[in-house]
Amino acid sequence: MVQRLGRRKFLLYGSAALGTSILLKACGAAPEGETDTDDTETEGDEEEEEGDDEASGDSGDTIKVGILHSLSGTMAISETTVVDAEQLAIKEINEAGGVLGKQIEAIVEDGASDWPTFAEKAAKLIDQDEVVTIFGCWTSASRKAVLDVFESKNHMLWYPVQYEGQECSKNIFYTGAAPNQQIEPAVQWLLDNKGTQFFLVGSDYVFPRTANTIIKEMLAAEGGETVGEDYLPLGNTEVTPIITKIQQALPDGGVIFNTLNGDSNVAFFKQMQGAGLTPDKYPVMSVSVAEEEVRQIGPEFLVGHFAAWNYFQTVETPENEAFVEAFKAEYGDERVTNDPMEAAYIMVYLWKQAVEAAEVADDLDAVRLAAVGQSFDAPEGPVEMFPNHHISKTVRVGEIRDDGLFEIVWSTDGPVEPQPWNQYVPETTGFACDWTDPEKGGKYEVEA
């Protein structure tokens, strides 16, 4: 039975955003050797970055776009499927006549789960291939690695994965969830349904550490308790010490909030089960484990645990039925769809709509302006691009079934407005982002 968020809490997470412009996976890892969790803030009063606002990938009969994800390395378990979704959207658009009467030509590069490589490939796609936009990244570390490339060149990235917020760039469109569209509702659901004592486990990089800062602030404000916190380097599978710490901190059971990414999740869930930490006493809430990860880990190790996303394959909408059918027809009946894939799929369509509204593909400033306000009947439900370059999204909690899919046990009544700057963290309380107003920009303080 799906529980729906009451009006009071729905307003808390969405409609009560501090004014209509307070809008806000993926999550990510820091480059090797770095664990700095400071976020790069894009201030609204910064001088305009130097760089050409036109790309020359719109010529002849094609429009060139870049796809930049990890096709190898520890993040390939998640990112290769996102590429499939983006290429499906491009194929559908091309078969329907393309964009502005031209076919989309996709140039695919492998970030190889290496953050400097992401920056190098982004620059190559922009400077050598002359693409008009790039669809890419998963981890926040990869996104932050390419951020300077896009801002210095005044170019455009579409980013499809839920992330930690605390960022709002003019040059990025974020189609995954901000924390108030995933992490915060998940914490509140756990407090209401599963317990007040939380152990936080994550990979050692930007997303988990920032996400856990938000969670700790929220638990302190909402009557919960953080009893432990531990991290693994990205890709590390030595999870036994963490399992031991969980048993010591929660001898009688409690909530585990999981922000592990990539291959680490395989070892974590298998050893959780092996240690007897079953979901009836130790429910795990994940925010980077979706249908594809469940399929590769093995559903038998995850049944009864939970994940918070905006989309599950089991969402019942006509648009989702068509999306799942098209994806399986393209890639095979054994394949599954998931939230980052859906966010990647719809961002290609939102970009298409923005280009058509601007009536040009290579004037990036015109496309940026036209993107704001674009809406789309997505598989997850209706979405809309807000002035902070994030989209409204419905929030859902799912319980993992023995078939590897999710039983949706809770959802908001409708789309929640995005908040990039977190309202639980003292340093960003009261701040918002609005790229349609030059006096506000990436970060401004809302008047009380």
C-alpha positions as CSV (number, residue, x, y, z in Angstrom):
1,M,0.0,0.0,0.0
2,V,1.5,3.3,-1.0
3,Q,1.7,5.9,1.7
4,R,1.4,9.4,0.5
5,L,3.0,12.5,2.1
6,G,0.5,14.6,4.0
7,R,0.1,18.2,3.0
8,R,2.1,19.6,5.9
9,K,5.2,17.6,5.1
10,F,4.8,18.0,1.4
11,L,4.9,21.7,1.9
12,L,8.0,21.3,4.1
13,Y,9.8,19.5,1.3
14,G,8.6,21.4,-1.7
15,S,6.0,24.1,-1.7
16,A,7.4,25.8,1.3
17,A,10.6,26.5,-0.5
18,L,11.8,30.0,0.5
19,G,10.0,31.7,-2.4
20,T,9.4,30.3,-5.9
21,S,13.0,30.6,-6.8
22,I,14.4,28.5,-3.9
23,L,14.9,25.5,-6.0
24,L,17.3,23.2,-5.6
25,K,23.1,9.7,-6.8
26,A,24.9,11.8,-8.1
27,C,26.9,11.5,-5.8
28,G,30.5,11.1,-6.2
29,A,34.0,10.4,-5.1
30,A,36.9,12.7,-4.8
31,P,39.9,12.2,-7.1
32,E,42.5,9.9,-5.8
33,G,44.3,11.3,-2.7
34,E,41.6,13.9,-2.0
35,T,39.0,13.8,0.6
36,D,38.3,17.5,0.8
37,T,34.5,18.0,1.1
38,D,34.4,21.7,0.5
39,D,32.0,22.5,-2.3
40,T,32.7,25.0,-5.0
41,E,30.0,27.7,-4.7
42,T,28.9,29.6,-7.7
43,E,28.1,33.1,-6.5
44,G,25.4,35.2,-8.1
45,D,27.6,38.3,-8.3
46,E,30.6,36.6,-9.9
47,E,31.8,38.2,-13.1
48,E,30.7,36.6,-16.3
49,E,33.1,33.8,-17.2
50,E,35.2,34.3,-20.3
51,G,34.4,32.0,-23.1
52,D,32.5,31.8,-26.4
53,D,28.7,31.3,-25.9
54,E,28.5,29.6,-29.3
55,A,29.4,26.1,-30.1
56,S,29.9,25.0,-33.7
57,G,28.5,21.5,-33.6
58,D,25.4,22.6,-35.4
59,S,26.3,22.4,-39.1
60,G,25.3,20.4,-42.1
61,D,22.6,17.8,-41.5
62,T,23.6,16.9,-37.9
63,I,23.9,18.4,-34.5
64,K,26.8,17.0,-32.5
65,V,26.4,16.2,-28.8
66,G,28.8,14.6,-26.4
67,I,28.1,11.6,-24.0
68,L,30.6,11.3,-21.2
69,H,30.3,8.5,-18.6
70,S,32.4,5.8,-17.1
71,L,32.4,2.8,-19.4
72,S,35.2,1.2,-17.5
73,G,36.4,1.1,-13.9
74,T,34.4,0.8,-10.6
75,M,31.6,3.1,-11.7
76,A,30.9,1.2,-15.0
77,I,28.4,-1.0,-13.0
78,S,26.1,2.1,-12.9
79,E,27.1,4.4,-15.7
80,T,27.0,2.1,-18.8
81,T,23.2,1.8,-18.4
82,V,22.9,5.6,-18.4
83,V,24.6,5.8,-21.7
84,D,22.1,3.2,-23.0
85,A,19.2,5.4,-21.9
86,E,20.7,8.6,-23.5
87,Q,21.3,6.8,-26.8
88,L,17.7,5.4,-26.7
89,A,16.4,9.0,-26.4
90,I,18.6,10.2,-29.2
91,K,17.5,7.3,-31.5
92,E,13.8,8.1,-30.8
93,I,14.3,11.8,-31.5
94,N,16.2,11.1,-34.7
95,E,13.5,8.7,-35.9
96,A,10.8,11.3,-35.2
97,G,12.6,13.9,-37.4
98,G,15.5,15.0,-35.2
99,V,16.0,18.5,-33.8
100,L,15.3,21.6,-36.0
101,G,15.2,19.2,-38.9
102,K,18.6,17.8,-38.2
103,Q,19.8,14.4,-36.9
104,I,21.6,14.2,-33.5
105,E,25.1,12.8,-33.8
106,A,26.4,11.5,-30.4
107,I,30.1,11.3,-29.7
108,V,30.7,8.9,-26.8
109,E,33.8,9.2,-24.5
110,D,34.8,7.1,-21.5
111,G,35.6,8.9,-18.2
112,A,37.0,5.6,-17.0
113,S,36.0,6.3,-13.3
114,D,38.9,8.7,-13.2
115,W,38.2,12.3,-12.4
116,P,41.0,14.0,-14.3
117,T,40.1,11.9,-17.3
118,F,36.6,13.3,-17.2
119,A,38.0,16.8,-17.4
120,E,40.3,15.9,-20.3
121,K,37.4,14.2,-22.2
122,A,35.1,17.2,-21.6
123,A,37.6,19.6,-23.0
124,K,38.2,17.3,-26.0
125,L,34.5,17.1,-26.8
126,I,34.1,20.8,-26.6
127,D,37.3,22.0,-28.3
128,Q,38.0,19.2,-30.9
129,D,34.6,17.7,-31.5
130,E,32.8,21.0,-31.1
131,V,29.7,19.5,-29.6
132,V,26.8,21.8,-28.6
133,T,26.2,20.1,-25.3
134,I,27.4,17.2,-23.2
135,F,25.3,14.6,-21.3
136,G,27.4,13.1,-18.7
137,C,29.0,12.3,-15.3
138,W,27.7,10.3,-12.4
139,T,29.8,10.9,-9.3
140,S,30.0,14.4,-7.8
141,A,33.8,14.1,-8.1
142,S,33.5,13.7,-11.9
143,R,31.0,16.6,-12.0
144,K,33.3,18.9,-10.0
145,A,36.3,17.8,-12.0
146,V,34.6,19.1,-15.2
147,L,32.9,22.1,-13.7
148,D,35.7,24.5,-14.4
149,V,35.9,23.2,-18.0
150,F,32.3,24.1,-18.6
151,E,32.4,27.4,-16.7
152,S,35.6,28.6,-18.3
153,K,34.4,27.7,-21.7
154,N,30.8,28.9,-21.0
155,H,29.6,25.5,-22.3
156,M,26.7,23.3,-21.2
157,L,26.5,20.0,-19.2
158,W,23.3,18.0,-18.5
159,Y,23.8,15.9,-15.4
160,P,21.4,13.0,-14.7
161,V,22.1,11.7,-11.2
162,Q,20.9,12.6,-7.7
163,Y,23.5,14.4,-5.7
164,E,24.4,16.3,-2.5
165,G,23.3,19.8,-3.6
166,Q,25.3,22.7,-2.3
167,E,26.0,23.8,-5.9
168,C,24.2,25.7,-8.6
169,S,26.0,26.4,-11.8
170,K,24.8,28.4,-14.8
171,N,26.5,25.9,-17.0
172,I,24.9,22.7,-15.6
173,F,21.3,21.4,-15.8
174,Y,20.6,18.9,-13.1
175,T,17.9,16.3,-13.8
176,G,18.6,14.1,-10.8
177,A,17.3,14.8,-7.3
178,A,18.5,17.4,-5.0
179,P,18.7,16.4,-1.3
180,N,15.2,17.8,-0.5
181,Q,13.9,15.5,-3.3
182,Q,15.5,12.3,-2.1
183,I,17.7,12.3,1.1
184,E,15.6,14.4,3.4
185,P,12.2,12.7,2.6
186,A,14.0,9.3,3.0
187,V,15.3,10.3,6.5
188,Q,11.8,11.5,7.5
189,W,10.2,8.3,6.3
190,L,12.7,6.2,8.3
191,L,12.1,8.3,11.4
192,D,8.4,7.8,11.0
193,N,8.5,4.1,10.3
194,K,11.8,2.4,11.1
195,G,13.5,4.0,14.1
196,T,15.5,7.0,15.4
197,Q,19.0,5.6,15.7
198,F,21.1,5.9,12.5
199,F,24.4,4.5,11.4
200,L,25.8,6.2,8.3
201,V,27.9,4.3,5.8
202,G,29.3,5.7,2.6
203,S,32.1,5.9,0.1
204,D,34.8,8.4,1.0
205,Y,34.1,11.3,-1.4
206,V,32.1,14.4,-1.9
207,F,28.6,13.1,-2.1
208,P,28.4,10.7,0.9
209,R,30.3,13.2,3.2
210,T,28.1,16.1,2.2
211,A,24.9,14.0,2.3
212,N,25.8,12.8,5.8
213,T,26.4,16.3,6.9
214,I,22.8,17.1,5.9
215,I,21.5,13.9,7.5
216,K,23.2,14.6,10.8
217,E,21.8,18.2,10.8
218,M,18.3,16.8,10.0
219,L,18.4,14.1,12.6
220,A,19.5,16.6,15.3
221,A,16.6,18.9,14.2
222,E,13.9,16.1,13.9
223,G,14.7,14.0,17.0
224,G,16.9,11.3,15.6
225,E,20.4,10.3,16.6
226,T,23.6,9.5,14.6
227,V,25.2,6.6,16.5
228,G,28.0,6.0,14.0
229,E,29.6,7.0,10.7
230,D,32.2,5.3,8.5
231,Y,33.5,5.5,5.0
232,L,35.3,3.3,2.4
233,P,37.5,4.5,-0.5
234,L,35.5,4.2,-3.7
235,G,35.7,0.7,-5.1
236,N,37.0,-0.7,-1.8
237,T,35.4,-4.0,-0.7
238,E,36.9,-4.4,2.8
239,V,33.6,-3.9,4.5
240,T,34.1,-6.2,7.5
241,P,35.3,-3.4,9.8
242,I,32.2,-1.4,9.0
243,I,29.9,-4.4,9.7
244,T,31.6,-4.8,13.1
245,K,31.1,-1.1,13.9
246,I,27.5,-1.3,13.0
247,Q,27.0,-4.3,15.3
248,Q,28.8,-2.5,18.2
249,A,26.8,0.8,17.7
250,L,23.4,-0.9,17.2
251,P,23.5,-4.2,19.2
252,D,19.7,-4.3,19.2
253,G,19.2,-3.1,15.6
254,G,18.7,0.2,14.0
255,V,18.6,2.1,10.7
256,I,21.6,2.1,8.3
257,F,21.7,4.9,5.8
258,N,23.8,3.8,2.8
259,T,25.6,6.2,0.5
260,L,28.1,3.7,-0.9
261,N,28.7,3.9,-4.7
262,G,29.8,1.4,-7.3
263,D,31.2,-2.1,-6.5
264,S,31.5,-1.5,-2.8
265,N,27.7,-2.2,-2.5
266,V,28.3,-5.8,-3.7
267,A,30.5,-6.7,-0.8
268,F,28.5,-4.6,1.7
269,F,25.1,-6.3,1.2
270,K,26.6,-9.8,0.9
271,Q,28.5,-9.4,4.2
272,M,25.5,-7.8,5.9
273,Q,23.5,-10.9,5.2
274,G,26.4,-13.1,6.1
275,A,26.7,-11.4,9.5
276,G,23.0,-11.9,10.2
277,L,22.2,-8.2,9.9
278,T,18.8,-8.8,8.3
279,P,16.3,-6.0,7.2
280,D,13.8,-6.8,9.9
281,K,16.3,-5.4,12.5
282,Y,18.8,-3.5,10.4
283,P,16.9,-1.9,7.5
284,V,19.2,-0.3,5.0
285,M,18.1,2.8,3.1
286,S,20.2,3.3,0.0
287,V,20.3,6.3,-2.3
288,S,22.7,4.9,-5.0
289,V,21.3,1.4,-5.3
290,A,18.7,1.0,-8.0
291,E,17.3,-1.8,-10.2
292,E,20.5,-2.3,-12.2
293,E,22.7,-2.5,-9.0
294,V,20.2,-5.0,-7.5
295,R,20.4,-7.1,-10.6
296,Q,24.2,-7.2,-10.5
297,I,24.5,-7.7,-6.7
298,G,21.8,-10.4,-6.6
299,P,18.3,-9.7,-5.3
300,E,18.6,-12.5,-2.7
301,F,21.1,-10.2,-0.8
302,L,18.8,-7.2,-0.8
303,V,15.2,-8.3,-0.4
304,G,13.5,-6.3,2.3
305,H,15.9,-3.3,2.2
306,F,14.9,0.1,0.9
307,A,15.9,2.8,-1.6
308,A,14.7,6.3,-2.1
309,W,14.4,7.6,-5.7
310,N,12.1,9.6,-7.9
311,Y,11.6,6.8,-10.4
312,F,11.3,3.0,-10.2
313,Q,10.6,0.6,-13.0
314,T,7.3,-0.2,-11.2
315,V,5.9,3.3,-11.4
316,E,2.5,3.1,-13.0
317,T,2.2,5.8,-15.7
318,P,1.5,5.4,-19.4
319,E,4.8,7.2,-20.1
320,N,6.7,4.7,-18.0
321,E,5.0,1.7,-19.7
322,A,6.1,3.1,-23.0
323,F,9.7,3.8,-21.7
324,V,10.2,0.3,-20.3
325,E,8.8,-1.3,-23.4
326,A,11.0,0.8,-25.7
327,F,14.1,0.1,-23.5
328,K,13.6,-3.6,-23.4
329,A,12.9,-3.7,-27.1
330,E,16.2,-2.0,-27.8
331,Y,18.4,-3.8,-25.2
332,G,16.7,-7.0,-24.3
333,D,13.9,-8.3,-22.0
334,E,16.3,-9.2,-19.2
335,R,17.3,-5.5,-18.8
336,V,15.9,-3.2,-16.2
337,T,15.3,0.5,-16.0
338,N,16.2,2.7,-13.0
339,D,16.2,6.3,-11.8
340,P,19.5,7.6,-13.2
341,M,18.6,6.1,-16.5
342,E,15.2,7.8,-16.5
343,A,16.7,11.1,-15.6
344,A,19.3,10.7,-18.4
345,Y,16.5,9.8,-20.9
346,I,14.4,12.8,-20.0
347,M,17.2,15.3,-20.0
348,V,17.9,14.6,-23.7
349,Y,14.2,15.4,-24.4
350,L,14.4,18.6,-22.2
351,W,17.5,19.7,-24.1
352,K,15.7,19.0,-27.4
353,Q,12.7,21.1,-26.3
354,A,15.0,24.0,-25.2
355,V,16.8,24.0,-28.6
356,E,13.5,24.0,-30.4
357,A,12.2,26.9,-28.2
358,A,15.5,28.8,-28.9
359,E,15.3,27.9,-32.6
360,V,19.0,27.4,-32.5
361,A,21.4,24.7,-31.1
362,D,24.7,26.4,-31.0
363,D,23.8,29.6,-29.2
364,L,24.2,28.2,-25.8
365,D,23.0,31.3,-23.9
366,A,19.8,31.2,-25.9
367,V,19.3,27.5,-25.2
368,R,20.0,28.0,-21.5
369,L,17.4,30.7,-21.3
370,A,14.9,28.6,-23.2
371,A,15.5,25.5,-21.0
372,V,14.0,27.2,-17.9
373,G,10.3,26.5,-17.7
374,Q,10.4,23.5,-20.0
375,S,8.1,20.7,-18.8
376,F,7.9,17.1,-19.8
377,D,5.6,14.1,-19.1
378,A,8.3,11.9,-17.9
379,P,8.0,8.2,-16.9
380,E,8.3,9.2,-13.2
381,G,5.5,11.8,-13.7
382,P,5.5,15.5,-14.8
383,V,8.7,17.4,-14.4
384,E,9.6,21.1,-14.9
385,M,12.9,22.9,-15.2
386,F,13.2,25.7,-12.6
387,P,15.3,28.9,-12.7
388,N,18.0,27.2,-10.6
389,H,18.6,24.7,-13.4
390,H,17.1,21.8,-11.4
391,I,13.8,20.0,-12.1
392,S,10.7,19.3,-9.9
393,K,10.4,15.6,-9.1
394,T,8.1,13.2,-7.3
395,V,9.8,11.4,-4.3
396,R,9.3,7.7,-3.7
397,V,10.6,5.0,-1.3
398,G,10.7,1.4,-2.6
399,E,11.2,-1.9,-0.8
400,I,13.3,-4.5,-2.7
401,R,11.3,-7.5,-3.9
402,D,12.6,-11.0,-4.6
403,D,12.3,-10.3,-8.4
404,G,14.8,-7.5,-8.0
405,L,12.3,-4.7,-8.6
406,F,10.9,-2.3,-6.0
407,E,7.5,-2.3,-4.3
408,I,6.7,1.4,-3.9
409,V,5.7,1.9,-0.2
410,W,5.5,5.7,-0.1
411,S,5.4,8.7,-2.4
412,T,4.8,12.4,-2.3
413,D,1.5,13.6,-3.7
414,G,3.2,15.3,-6.6
415,P,6.4,16.9,-7.8
416,V,8.6,18.6,-5.2
417,E,10.4,21.8,-6.1
418,P,14.2,21.6,-6.0
419,Q,16.4,23.3,-3.4
420,P,20.1,23.3,-4.3
421,W,21.2,25.1,-1.2
422,N,20.3,23.0,1.8
423,Q,18.0,24.4,4.4
424,Y,19.2,22.2,7.3
425,V,22.9,23.1,7.0
426,P,23.5,26.4,8.8
427,E,25.9,27.8,6.3
428,T,23.3,27.6,3.5
429,T,20.0,28.1,5.3
430,G,18.1,30.9,3.6
431,F,20.0,30.8,0.3
432,A,18.6,30.1,-3.1
433,C,19.6,30.2,-6.8
434,D,18.0,31.9,-9.8
435,W,19.8,32.1,-13.1
436,T,17.0,34.1,-14.8
437,D,17.8,37.1,-12.6
438,P,21.3,38.6,-12.9
439,E,21.1,40.1,-9.4
440,K,20.5,36.7,-7.9
441,G,22.4,34.1,-9.9
442,G,23.9,31.0,-8.3
443,K,23.5,31.9,-4.7
444,Y,21.6,34.7,-3.0
445,E,20.0,35.2,0.4
446,V,16.2,35.2,0.4
447,E,14.6,38.1,2.2
448,A,12.8,37.0,5.3
